[in-house]
Amino acid sequence: LRNAPQPFWSVFVVQSFSWYGFFTIFVYAAVWVGRNVFIGESSTLAPADSRERYAGGVRLGNVGLSLSALVTIAYATQLPLLIARFGVRAMFLVSLLVQAMSLCSCWFIRGNAKAPGPPSTALKTATLLSLGMLGVSWASTMTIPWSMIGESVQRVYPSRAGLFTTLFNMSQSGPQLLVSFGSPLILRLSHDVSAVMFTGGLMALLGAIMVIYLRVGDPSLIYDERLLPSRSSASPHTPSSP
């Protein structure tokens, strides 16, 4: 790990920020729509109409996640063409900015708590757009980071590519623990589930900043010999020539 190529750790950091945001969606998307958009409650002690509004919100939230899956499929077919035209770094940055915008918008998309009732068509549309656009980020995060670390690792440690891709999974599983332990604290302080998702949006924005600061996807880093470990470090078990 100490001798891992620099692009590996740069992409690892960005992917960790991005997946923190994704896990806030996985856990809280339906709850957010039920509580904040439809102004409903899931508690058995809540009035019947409040529980019905919450159920309606959960259904719309699931529709939004389904829309996100469709956007993922459609965008993934065009992503290679976009990368060829604009570059992998630019498209990775765009995906993170879209993720940040979608998650942060959850704070502002909410119904009228003083006059609870069925949300307007405009509010429902905004909700679906917020969730659906995450398909752009999902299509990117499942392809771009993996291709970048694969290229950099394959050049330095071709026999250990499987090991490094396994380690790279920690950039996706680690944020799950952070969301699991950190979200209850955010909810306790804010009493608002959208605050958790807004935090996820800020994490995605930090990831976008890291793409620029760490020069993620910069070809000059992937192919710069000065950033590679020494030959003896890259192949510690290769016997010397007689």
Phi, psi and omega per residue, in radians:
L1 nan -0.641 -3.126
R2 -1.079 -0.537 -3.117
N3 -1.741 0.234 3.119
A4 -1.100 2.504 3.123
P5 -1.059 2.556 -3.081
Q6 -0.968 -0.705 3.132
P7 -1.008 -0.529 3.135
F8 -1.049 -0.873 -3.083
W9 -1.264 -0.579 3.108
S10 -1.104 -0.831 3.126
V11 -1.184 -0.601 3.113
F12 -1.023 -0.794 -3.131
V13 -1.096 -0.826 -3.111
V14 -1.120 -0.747 -3.132
Q15 -1.106 -0.607 3.116
S16 -1.120 -0.772 3.093
F17 -1.080 -0.762 -3.106
S18 -1.115 -0.753 -3.072
W19 -1.311 -0.374 2.966
Y20 -1.040 -0.784 3.118
G21 -1.101 -0.725 -3.129
F22 -1.108 -0.670 -3.111
F23 -1.225 -0.454 3.032
T24 -1.160 -0.570 3.080
I25 -1.251 -0.814 -3.109
F26 -0.971 -0.682 -3.024
V27 -1.551 -0.668 -2.887
Y28 -2.039 -0.017 -3.049
A29 -1.024 -0.913 -3.099
A30 -1.139 -0.660 3.113
V31 -1.117 -0.716 3.132
W32 -1.045 -0.805 -3.122
V33 -1.155 -0.727 -3.127
G34 -1.131 -0.711 -3.075
R35 -1.534 -0.855 -2.973
N36 -1.525 -0.607 -3.103
V37 -1.556 -0.817 -3.112
F38 -1.616 -0.095 3.138
I39 0.911 0.875 3.123
G40 -1.990 3.004 3.116
E41 -2.352 2.523 -3.124
S42 -1.664 -0.169 -3.094
S43 -1.110 2.481 3.099
T44 -1.181 -0.297 3.121
L45 -1.484 -0.193 -3.136
A46 -1.297 2.680 3.082
P47 -1.003 2.720 -3.084
A48 -1.047 -0.713 -3.113
D49 -1.168 -0.565 3.099
S50 -1.185 -0.706 3.099
R51 -1.156 -0.632 3.115
E52 -1.162 -0.704 3.103
R53 -1.112 -0.710 3.132
Y54 -1.087 -0.784 3.120
A55 -1.065 -0.693 3.089
G56 -1.116 -0.660 3.100
G57 -1.151 -0.711 3.110
V58 -1.080 -0.706 3.117
R59 -1.105 -0.773 3.126
L60 -1.145 -0.656 3.091
G61 -1.054 -0.710 3.108
N62 -1.192 -0.584 3.044
V63 -1.112 -0.708 3.112
G64 -1.103 -0.700 3.102
L65 -1.184 -0.619 3.062
S66 -1.142 -0.697 3.084
L67 -1.087 -0.663 3.092
S68 -1.060 -0.686 3.112
A69 -1.121 -0.693 3.113
L70 -1.157 -0.705 3.099
V71 -1.108 -0.673 3.108
T72 -1.022 -0.828 -3.126
I73 -1.091 -0.815 -3.106
A74 -1.151 -0.764 -3.093
Y75 -1.217 -0.608 -3.120
A76 -1.100 -0.551 3.125
T77 -1.227 -0.427 -3.116
Q78 -1.727 -0.238 -3.043
L79 -1.048 -0.761 3.107
P80 -1.022 -0.660 3.120
L81 -1.176 -0.697 3.129
L82 -1.164 -0.678 3.113
I83 -1.142 -0.713 3.135
A84 -1.104 -0.556 -3.089
R85 -1.533 -0.746 -3.017
F86 -1.879 -0.261 -3.140
G87 1.745 2.622 -3.071
V88 -1.183 -0.638 -3.116
R89 -1.131 -0.757 -3.130
A90 -1.128 -0.725 -3.100
M91 -1.255 -0.572 3.049
F92 -1.141 -0.741 3.113
L93 -1.102 -0.747 3.121
V94 -1.057 -0.750 -3.109
S95 -1.098 -0.658 3.131
L96 -1.241 -0.654 3.108
L97 -1.179 -0.666 3.077
V98 -1.115 -0.752 3.114
Q99 -1.074 -0.790 3.141
A100 -1.080 -0.757 -3.130
M101 -1.133 -0.752 -3.110
S102 -1.127 -0.775 -3.099
L103 -1.250 -0.733 -3.137
C104 -1.168 -0.515 -3.136
S105 -1.159 -0.363 3.138
C106 -1.069 -0.483 3.119
W107 -1.152 -0.545 -3.038
F108 -1.690 -0.327 -3.131
I109 -1.556 1.798 -3.096
R110 -2.724 2.681 3.111
G111 -1.416 -3.095 -3.125
N112 -1.612 1.841 -3.094
A113 -1.163 -0.421 -3.124
K114 -1.369 -0.374 3.124
A115 -2.398 1.200 -3.076
P116 -1.082 2.477 -3.138
G117 3.117 -3.116 3.115
P118 -1.012 2.293 3.139
P119 -1.176 2.727 -3.140
S120 -1.235 2.877 3.096
T121 -1.066 -0.663 3.130
A122 -1.106 -0.706 -3.133
L123 -1.188 -0.701 3.089
K124 -1.119 -0.710 3.137
T125 -1.117 -0.742 3.110
A126 -1.082 -0.682 3.120
T127 -1.106 -0.807 -3.135
L128 -1.146 -0.668 3.103
L129 -1.129 -0.726 -3.130
S130 -1.062 -0.763 3.139
L131 -1.355 -0.693 -3.081
G132 -1.135 -0.654 -3.107
M133 -1.164 -0.300 3.094
L134 -1.132 -0.286 3.061
G135 -1.073 -0.538 3.076
V136 -1.081 -0.802 -3.127
S137 -1.208 -0.665 -3.101
W138 -1.164 -0.750 3.108
A139 -1.063 -0.622 -3.106
S140 -1.326 -0.770 -3.047
T141 -1.213 -0.367 3.125
M142 -1.552 -0.026 -3.111
T143 -2.276 -0.953 -2.993
I144 -1.071 -0.926 -3.118
P145 -1.044 -0.684 -3.106
W146 -1.176 -0.659 3.114
S147 -1.189 -0.627 -3.124
M148 -1.212 -0.789 -3.133
I149 -1.261 -0.552 3.099
G150 -1.107 -0.726 -3.133
E151 -1.156 -0.750 -3.094
S152 -1.247 -0.716 -3.120
V153 -1.243 -0.693 -3.105
Q154 -1.065 -0.531 -3.107
R155 -1.334 -0.519 -3.065
V156 -1.748 -0.818 -3.087
Y157 -2.185 1.180 -3.084
P158 -1.038 -0.504 -3.120
S159 -1.466 -0.136 -3.107
R160 -2.097 0.353 -3.117
A161 -1.051 -0.676 3.126
G162 -1.099 -0.677 3.126
L163 -1.110 -0.783 -3.095
F164 -1.224 -0.624 3.094
T165 -1.186 -0.572 3.059
T166 -1.141 -0.765 3.113
L167 -1.130 -0.565 -3.138
F168 -1.136 -0.431 3.079
N169 -1.028 -0.430 3.118
M170 -1.114 -0.432 3.109
S171 -1.221 -0.246 3.114
Q172 -1.861 -0.563 3.139
S173 -1.463 -0.548 3.128
G174 -1.055 -0.822 3.105
P175 -1.034 -0.473 3.096
Q176 -1.063 -0.705 3.112
L177 -1.183 -0.694 3.135
L178 -1.103 -0.730 3.110
V179 -1.159 -0.694 -3.114
S180 -1.108 -0.705 -3.092
F181 -1.563 -0.515 -3.074
G182 -1.514 -0.549 -3.073
S183 -1.084 -0.730 3.106
P184 -1.009 -0.618 3.110
L185 -1.179 -0.743 3.118
I186 -1.099 -0.725 3.120
L187 -1.143 -0.645 3.140
R188 -1.158 -0.596 -3.108
L189 -1.457 -0.601 -3.018
S190 -1.818 -0.435 -3.050
H191 0.971 0.557 -3.085
D192 -2.546 2.060 -3.091
V193 -1.157 -0.452 3.136
S194 -1.193 -0.350 3.087
A195 -1.153 -0.603 3.090
V196 -1.132 -0.767 -3.131
M197 -1.225 -0.611 3.067
F198 -1.095 -0.699 3.074
T199 -1.071 -0.703 3.064
G200 -1.067 -0.651 3.085
G201 -1.129 -0.686 3.092
L202 -1.133 -0.637 3.093
M203 -1.124 -0.733 3.100
A204 -1.112 -0.656 3.097
L205 -1.134 -0.706 3.066
L206 -1.077 -0.666 3.085
G207 -1.077 -0.702 3.100
A208 -1.107 -0.703 3.103
I209 -1.119 -0.678 3.129
M210 -1.153 -0.545 3.074
V211 -1.019 -0.705 3.140
I212 -1.328 -0.829 -3.052
Y213 -1.162 -0.730 -3.109
L214 -1.574 0.003 3.109
R215 1.016 0.773 -3.139
V216 -1.138 2.307 3.134
G217 1.448 0.064 3.120
D218 -1.301 2.042 -3.111
P219 -1.012 -0.501 -3.116
S220 -1.164 -0.397 3.080
L221 -1.439 -0.667 -3.114
I222 -1.157 -0.622 -3.021
Y223 -1.908 0.158 3.119
D224 -1.413 2.006 -3.095
E225 -1.078 -0.483 -3.098
R226 -1.182 -0.364 -3.116
L227 -1.609 -0.035 3.130
L228 -1.533 2.589 3.048
P229 -1.163 2.855 3.135
S230 -1.103 2.774 -3.101
R231 -1.067 -0.637 3.129
S232 -1.178 -0.562 3.109
S233 -1.291 -0.641 -3.095
A234 -1.246 -0.521 -3.136
S235 -2.300 1.234 -3.005
P236 -1.143 -0.336 -3.058
H237 -1.843 0.112 3.139
T238 -1.417 2.122 -3.118
P239 -1.189 2.602 3.139
S240 -1.295 2.694 -3.130
S241 -1.244 2.523 3.133
P242 -1.185 nan nan
